Amino acid sequence: MAPRLLQNFNGGRAHIVTSNPTAVEALHVTLGKLGVSACFPALIDGRADLDPATLQAERDILFVDGDLDNPLALDIDAGSRQPPVPVIGLVGVEAPSRLKHLVNLGATAFLRKPVQGGAVYTALFLGINQFLLRGDLRARLDDMDRRRRGRRAVVKAIIAHMQDAGVDDDEAYECLRRESMRSRQSLEDYCEAFMKKRAGIHGQTTQPRLIGRSAERR
């Protein structure tokens, strides 16, 4: 199920990274009307004085001026190009290299400079909700990949239960599925734990025999 689209941005916190506050004056004013506080991080040697580790995905929004050269060092997810918070690009010069830089930062919406107040809500709506949708999709893909890797444990657990209980594969699967539901775990996680527990039990029962055989040899 896809996340619910966010329509109210009250309580948000915008960080506007630009060297030209005059061009984004309407952005600052309109954000205030929408209940979003705004600040302008200082630029030190062309880099915003902003620690990405302090950003909160559920609250913060980044507005990044595309006319600046590498103003931020964001930790972008390599698999999905997902930044830690929503990024909205501020576009002045429409050079492909500038636009590419904003895309590489993970921008999901854009505003033309000088910013017009009437365009701000649309950019917020698109930028934040696309960020949420991408994050949800990434989580789903990660879960699918985790489950795919866990299928080996499921197959091993079915075979082991068939051997231990003397049942066929269908009955072994149903038994494991019921137990996983009872323990409120995914089938893959339950089967992995089942195999670890079984290996521990078998190790304890076989260890004395090994010691006995060694003693007999001596």
PyMOL commands that set and color helices and strands:
alter all, ss='L'
color gray80, all
select helices_A, chain A and resi 21-33+52-54+96-104+117-165+169-182+187-217
alter helices_A, ss='H'
color red, helices_A
select strands_A, chain A and resi 13-17+37-39+43-44+47-48+60-65+87-91+107-112
alter strands_A, ss='S'
color yellow, strands_A
deselect
rebuild
show_as cartoon
